[in-house]
Structures are given as C-alpha cells and as structure tokens.
C-alpha cells in the first residue's frame, strides 16, 4: 500500500505528506477523530506513535503527548484499536520503540496488519544491531521503514536502504524531535548522497513546522514528515490540527517537482 501511494504521487508529480500523531492524544476519541480528519485534509501517510515511558529520540512536545496518552491508559494494543476504529483509506505506519513491540507477543505484526497498518518504524533497532529481530520484522507483513541520520556515511546509507521497505525516513538534523525555525543548510547535500544509493522514496522529517519549510523540503525529497508541530496543534484542538494539515498540503502542492527517484 505504501509503494502504491508513492507510485501514484510520483505519476502526478506530487510529494507525500507524512503526518505523525501520538496514539491516545489528546484522548482516545479525539485521537480517532484526528486520524480521520488529517486523512481527509490531505495526508498521504500517517505515522501513529505508540506512547512510551522512556523515549530517547522524542523532543518535549511529543514526550508530553506520550505522557498524557499513557496517563489515559493508552498502550500498543490501544494503538491498534485506534487504527481499526479510524478505518482510513491511506497507509498507516506503526511508530514505536522496540520494547512495546516485543512485549506485545510474536503475532503483533500480523495483528497490526489486520488493524490497518501497512508499515512499521522502530526508533531503536539500527541495521545490524539484532539480526534475529530484524529478520522477524523484515519477513513480516509490514513494510520496515528505516531511519537515516545526516551524519550517516554513504556506504551505511546503502546498507540501510537494502534492509528497508516502503520509504526511508531521513532525519534532517541531529538531536530530538521538535519544531525548528529553519531548514538545515546541508540538507540538499544529504538528500543527494542518500538518493545516489537508495532506490526507495526519501521522506525528510525533524523540525518541519511551517508551510514554507515543507515546500522547501518537498523540492528536495519525495515526502515531508511533520510531527511535533502537528502534535502541538492537536493539543489545542483537533480542528486546528486538521487545518494545519490542509495548509501543509497546499504548500507541498506548490513546491517545485522533486528530482526523480
């Protein structure tokens, strides 16, 4: 489903809008409404994040949203229930740390697929770290979306791309997630390096918070990932978050055509 979405976008000269939201934030019912609303507003892929008590890559906004969701009783199982209840007609990516995934049982990938997920992204399972668990995920029913950092050597980028499916998530800058005021100056060179060794679509995230930034990133890559700014909007209201996605969708559709993958 992810490959089909990118193929359709490429055929029409458009870029993917990938939206991250925290499952159970602000609460379960509004979380379902948020997923449905941003799907209608123009998102192409939704990353539904499993709240986790010990995050290492999340900035303060997403940490706070995860804690609020955890306080409300949200779990990985609840995340699957939200996906199933939302019933959106676009790819969903289960975004999680490894521990909740392993605690959910050996059939969790199959259950996630049945709930409506097309992909999986784990933030703490680098390529080559654990061959058995990587094989379990890689041979499962979900596309294994891999992360690449701006400091990753080109040879390592190629290895990561070989072990991924769906798309590659390029982190635009080091550090934790969070809205930023600018786009990194070295981003064009990083995208060029990754594209030279990666046949998968490239989506760039970490820091995108405005339509202008999204338009700039979209001129370089196949897709733009927006997380913290969207979670902040959702904290205020679902309607504000949905309107924010509409703004981003317009900005991406105004961007110059990205280089061919």
Secondary structure as the mmCIF struct_conf table of DSSP 4:
data_model
#
loop_
_struct_conf.conf_type_id
_struct_conf.id
_struct_conf.beg_label_comp_id
_struct_conf.beg_label_asym_id
_struct_conf.beg_label_seq_id
_struct_conf.end_label_comp_id
_struct_conf.end_label_asym_id
_struct_conf.end_label_seq_id
HELX_RH_AL_P HELX_RH_AL_P1 UNK A 2 UNK A 11
TURN_TY1_P TURN_TY1_P1 UNK A 12 UNK A 13
STRN STRN1 UNK A 16 UNK A 22
TURN_TY1_P TURN_TY1_P2 UNK A 23 UNK A 24
BEND BEND1 UNK A 25 UNK A 26
HELX_RH_AL_P HELX_RH_AL_P2 UNK A 28 UNK A 41
TURN_TY1_P TURN_TY1_P3 UNK A 42 UNK A 42
BEND BEND2 UNK A 44 UNK A 44
STRN STRN2 UNK A 45 UNK A 49
HELX_LH_PP_P HELX_LH_PP_P1 UNK A 50 UNK A 51
TURN_TY1_P TURN_TY1_P4 UNK A 53 UNK A 54
BEND BEND3 UNK A 56 UNK A 57
HELX_RH_AL_P HELX_RH_AL_P3 UNK A 60 UNK A 71
TURN_TY1_P TURN_TY1_P5 UNK A 72 UNK A 73
HELX_RH_AL_P HELX_RH_AL_P4 UNK A 76 UNK A 86
BEND BEND4 UNK A 89 UNK A 90
STRN STRN3 UNK A 91 UNK A 96
HELX_RH_AL_P HELX_RH_AL_P5 UNK A 98 UNK A 103
TURN_TY1_P TURN_TY1_P6 UNK A 104 UNK A 104
TURN_TY1_P TURN_TY1_P7 UNK A 106 UNK A 107
HELX_RH_AL_P HELX_RH_AL_P6 UNK A 108 UNK A 115
TURN_TY1_P TURN_TY1_P8 UNK A 116 UNK A 116
STRN STRN4 UNK A 117 UNK A 122
TURN_TY1_P TURN_TY1_P9 UNK A 123 UNK A 124
TURN_TY1_P TURN_TY1_P10 UNK A 127 UNK A 128
BEND BEND5 UNK A 129 UNK A 129
HELX_RH_AL_P HELX_RH_AL_P7 UNK A 131 UNK A 138
TURN_TY1_P TURN_TY1_P11 UNK A 139 UNK A 139
BEND BEND6 UNK A 140 UNK A 142
STRN STRN5 UNK A 143 UNK A 144
STRN STRN6 UNK A 146 UNK A 148
TURN_TY1_P TURN_TY1_P12 UNK A 150 UNK A 151
HELX_RH_AL_P HELX_RH_AL_P8 UNK A 154 UNK A 162
TURN_TY1_P TURN_TY1_P13 UNK A 163 UNK A 163
BEND BEND7 UNK A 166 UNK A 166
STRN STRN7 UNK A 167 UNK A 171
BEND BEND8 UNK A 172 UNK A 175
BEND BEND9 UNK A 181 UNK A 182
TURN_TY1_P TURN_TY1_P14 UNK A 185 UNK A 186
HELX_RH_AL_P HELX_RH_AL_P9 UNK A 187 UNK A 197
BEND BEND10 UNK A 200 UNK A 200
STRN STRN8 UNK A 201 UNK A 205
BEND BEND11 UNK A 206 UNK A 207
BEND BEND12 UNK A 210 UNK A 210
HELX_RH_AL_P HELX_RH_AL_P10 UNK A 211 UNK A 218
TURN_TY1_P TURN_TY1_P15 UNK A 219 UNK A 220
BEND BEND13 UNK A 221 UNK A 222
STRN STRN9 UNK A 223 UNK A 226
HELX_RH_AL_P HELX_RH_AL_P11 UNK A 228 UNK A 236
HELX_RH_AL_P HELX_RH_AL_P12 UNK A 238 UNK A 253
TURN_TY1_P TURN_TY1_P16 UNK A 254 UNK A 254
BEND BEND14 UNK A 255 UNK A 255
HELX_LH_PP_P HELX_LH_PP_P2 UNK A 256 UNK A 260
#
